[in-house]
């Protein structure tokens, strides 16, 4: 009698296995857009891997556009629009963006926000990336402020000792 076949061992590197599990969790909605991902330490415990292995798993997801990281705050799930990586809107960047980038407005009179097929290409991508980064930073600040407010409310409700 032959012994039952052994289960094939997962030959993927541990960081890839962890990234696949986290990717599945994101796509199944266990982690919502804007929600903070587990810390590297929590990932180490969950997957039984080393610090750098957990970081590598997060780097894979970051490279895929599924998460973004804010230094000193953690990694967060990107919103659905960020996952596509494609921009289908074609318009002329607003004046405030052009001024911020140190470029001049186009010579032609093109109404702000209207299509301009000649200049819309990379400037739109840059504009959307800048806006996305700003929104992400504001979202992280908002979450931090909410935590501070909750802590202040708890402190206020506690009787003075």
TORKE-636336 format. One record per residue (C-alpha): x, y, z. Coordinates in steps of 0.5 Angstrom, whole numbers, padded with zeros to 4 digits, always signed. Layout:
# TORKE-636336
XYZ
...
This chain:
# TORKE-636336
+0000+0000+0000
+0003+0007-0002
+0003+0013+0003
-0002+0018+0002
+0001+0024-0003
+0004+0029+0002
+0001+0036+0001
+0006+0040-0004
+0009+0046+0000
+0008+0053-0002
+0015+0054-0006
+0013+0062-0006
+0018+0066-0002
+0015+0068+0005
+0014+0075+0003
+0010+0073-0003
+0006+0069+0001
+0004+0075+0006
+0003+0080+0000
-0002+0075-0003
-0006+0074+0003
-0006+0081+0005
-0008+0083-0003
-0014+0078-0002
-0016+0081+0004
-0016+0088+0001
-0020+0085-0005
-0025+0082-0001
-0026+0088+0003
-0023+0086+0010
-0019+0092+0009
-0023+0098+0007
-0020+0104+0003
-0016+0109+0007
-0016+0104+0013
-0009+0103+0016
-0006+0096+0015
-0003+0092+0021
+0004+0094+0023
+0010+0091+0021
+0010+0088+0028
+0003+0085+0027
+0005+0082+0020
+0011+0079+0023
+0006+0075+0028
+0001+0074+0024
+0005+0070+0018
+0011+0068+0023
+0016+0072+0019
+0022+0077+0020
+0022+0084+0020
+0025+0085+0013
+0020+0080+0010
+0014+0083+0013
+0017+0090+0010
+0018+0086+0003
+0011+0084+0003
+0008+0091+0004
+0013+0094-0001
+0010+0089-0006
+0003+0092-0005
+0006+0099-0005
+0009+0097-0012
+0002+0095-0014
-0002+0101-0012
-0006+0097-0007
-0003+0101-0001
+0001+0107+0000
+0005+0109+0006
+0006+0115+0010
+0013+0116+0014
+0012+0115+0021
+0005+0114+0021
+0004+0107+0017
+0001+0104+0011
-0006+0105+0008
-0011+0102+0003
-0011+0106-0003
-0018+0107-0006
-0021+0104-0011
-0019+0109-0017
-0012+0109-0015
-0012+0101-0016
-0014+0102-0024
-0007+0106-0025
-0011+0109-0031
-0013+0116-0032
-0019+0117-0037
-0021+0124-0036
-0017+0129-0041
-0017+0137-0039
-0013+0143-0038
-0010+0143-0031
-0012+0149-0026
-0008+0155-0026
-0007+0154-0018
-0003+0148-0020
+0001+0151-0026
+0003+0156-0021
+0005+0151-0016
+0009+0147-0021
+0013+0154-0023
+0010+0153-0030
+0006+0158-0034
-0001+0158-0037
-0002+0156-0044
-0002+0161-0049
-0009+0159-0052
-0015+0161-0048
-0017+0155-0046
-0023+0155-0040
-0020+0152-0034
-0022+0144-0033
-0024+0144-0040
-0021+0139-0045
-0014+0141-0048
-0011+0135-0052
-0004+0138-0053
-0003+0139-0046
-0007+0134-0042
-0002+0128-0042
+0003+0128-0037
+0001+0134-0033
-0006+0131-0032
-0002+0125-0029
+0002+0129-0025
-0004+0133-0022
-0008+0127-0020
-0002+0124-0017
-0001+0131-0013
-0008+0131-0011
-0008+0124-0009
-0002+0125-0004
-0005+0131-0001
-0011+0127+0000
-0008+0121+0003
-0004+0126+0008
-0010+0130+0010
-0014+0123+0011
-0008+0121+0016
-0008+0127+0019
-0016+0127+0020
-0015+0120+0023
-0010+0122+0028
-0014+0128+0030
-0020+0123+0031
-0016+0119+0036
-0014+0125+0040
-0021+0127+0040
-0023+0121+0043
-0017+0121+0048
-0019+0128+0050
-0026+0125+0051
-0024+0119+0055
-0020+0124+0059
-0025+0129+0060
-0030+0123+0062
-0026+0120+0067
-0027+0123+0074
-0021+0127+0077
-0016+0123+0082
